[in-house]
């Protein structure tokens, strides 16, 4: 197994990946929006190492943004189909939809900036909400820009990353910090959802009296 983890082997795999072309790489990045267990960070690192930092970043950003917006549009189009109602009517989903309708795209933009937040859930909830299409497109483009740029900067030059222990440790620390920050932001937003909806219900109760 060790031969699979040598620098030469990894560089050879990247060269083979490069031969598939930028369109395949962009498509693979877009598909990740629909299949979340595909590791986006690995795809982005492969893209910037195969096609150069700038072009690899642009491929990743375009593909990830296209995939996220397509998922949003699919959910917006078919989300109210009877077959999906048992998932949509779940209490947690309904709470998130209502909260997005109340607060707009800014919280979604913040979530989309972090690499390890559940982007597929964000896209689905946004699609089920009444958020305007153009506003969510802006949130996707800006959020993905920040997220993909961060990944590209951390993973560019795979040889230096794997041969320099200090750089590898620093990148690992940054990724852990990003993961932790994303989870903290997600937890805070979840608590804010509960607070805002409780306050809304209380206001409704007072107005009825």
Number of C-alpha atoms within 10 A of each C-alpha: 5 5 9 10 10 12 15 12 12 16 16 12 14 19 15 12 18 17 10 10 13 18 11 15 23 23 17 18 28 25 20 19 24 16 10 13 8 14 11 22 20 11 20 29 24 27 30 25 24 24 20 15 20 13 15 25 25 21 25 33 27 19 24 27 25 21 22 25 21 18 21 24 18 14 20 20 12 13 20 12 10 10 10 12 11 8 13 19 11 10 10 12 16 16 17 22 21 16 19 22 16 15 13 17 19 13 15 21 21 18 24 25 24 25 22 19 21 15 19 17 13 20 27 21 26 26 25 25 21 15 19 13 15 9 13 21 18 14 22 26 20 17 21 25 20 18 19 27 19 19 23 27 15 20 23 21 17 18 14 13 17 15 11 10 11 11 14 17 13 13 17 13 12 14 17 13 12 19 16 15 16 21 17 13 17 18 12 12 16 16 12 13 19 16 12 15 17 12 12 12 12 12 11 11 10 9 8 7 5
